[in-house]
């Protein structure tokens, strides 16, 4: 079988599956409308469908003081923003690995959304972690063998990262 024939057969199978799926959509809308999950409407431009038929959130509010109330919708917006920004979480998360008796690897990752830029901050945080390792292990000093900073692209934006290796010393 040639490549063009195989591609044509695959394309035909995908098209047939898509047509069968779309053919069932009319039944889905009719059944959903009967259950009250979907509302239908029509105007001079055609028909429209609203899924879900009713709002998911009730029209409720939380009365904080006698003169001030906050709606449930605004409360959920605030909770979502707090979840993603989380102003109380540390700006950097780190991972420490012991490579040998006197060599350690430090990998750090900045939180995604910060209120400040953080340029140049990772070097200071890296040295602070190196000094913590030195003091906690009873060592007298350390040498930075390698260090790098960068930005990793992700689906929801970019994240600052840095990593390095240190060697601790005794007198």
Secondary structure in CASP SS format (residue, H / E / C, confidence):
PFRMAT SS
TARGET T0000
AUTHOR 0000-0000-0000
METHOD secondary structure of the structure
MODEL  1
X C 1.00
X C 1.00
X H 1.00
X H 1.00
X H 1.00
X H 1.00
X H 1.00
X H 1.00
X H 1.00
X H 1.00
X H 1.00
X H 1.00
X H 1.00
X H 1.00
X H 1.00
X H 1.00
X H 1.00
X H 1.00
X H 1.00
X H 1.00
X H 1.00
X H 1.00
X H 1.00
X C 1.00
X H 1.00
X H 1.00
X H 1.00
X H 1.00
X H 1.00
X H 1.00
X H 1.00
X H 1.00
X H 1.00
X H 1.00
X H 1.00
X C 1.00
X C 1.00
X E 1.00
X E 1.00
X E 1.00
X E 1.00
X E 1.00
X E 1.00
X C 1.00
X C 1.00
X E 1.00
X E 1.00
X E 1.00
X E 1.00
X E 1.00
X E 1.00
X C 1.00
X C 1.00
X C 1.00
X C 1.00
X C 1.00
X C 1.00
X C 1.00
X C 1.00
X C 1.00
X E 1.00
X E 1.00
X E 1.00
X E 1.00
X E 1.00
X C 1.00
X C 1.00
X E 1.00
X E 1.00
X E 1.00
X E 1.00
X H 1.00
X H 1.00
X H 1.00
X H 1.00
X H 1.00
X H 1.00
X H 1.00
X H 1.00
X H 1.00
X H 1.00
X H 1.00
X H 1.00
X H 1.00
X H 1.00
X C 1.00
X C 1.00
X C 1.00
X C 1.00
X C 1.00
X C 1.00
X E 1.00
X E 1.00
X E 1.00
X E 1.00
X E 1.00
X E 1.00
X E 1.00
X C 1.00
X C 1.00
X C 1.00
X C 1.00
X E 1.00
X E 1.00
X E 1.00
X E 1.00
X E 1.00
X E 1.00
X E 1.00
X E 1.00
X C 1.00
X C 1.00
X C 1.00
X C 1.00
X C 1.00
X C 1.00
X C 1.00
X C 1.00
X C 1.00
X C 1.00
X H 1.00
X H 1.00
X H 1.00
X H 1.00
X H 1.00
X H 1.00
X H 1.00
X H 1.00
X H 1.00
X H 1.00
X H 1.00
X H 1.00
X H 1.00
X H 1.00
X H 1.00
X H 1.00
X C 1.00
X C 1.00
X C 1.00
X C 1.00
X E 1.00
X E 1.00
X E 1.00
X E 1.00
X E 1.00
X E 1.00
X E 1.00
X E 1.00
X E 1.00
X E 1.00
X E 1.00
X E 1.00
X E 1.00
X E 1.00
X C 1.00
X C 1.00
X E 1.00
X E 1.00
X E 1.00
X E 1.00
X E 1.00
X E 1.00
X E 1.00
X E 1.00
X E 1.00
X E 1.00
X E 1.00
X E 1.00
X E 1.00
X C 1.00
X C 1.00
END
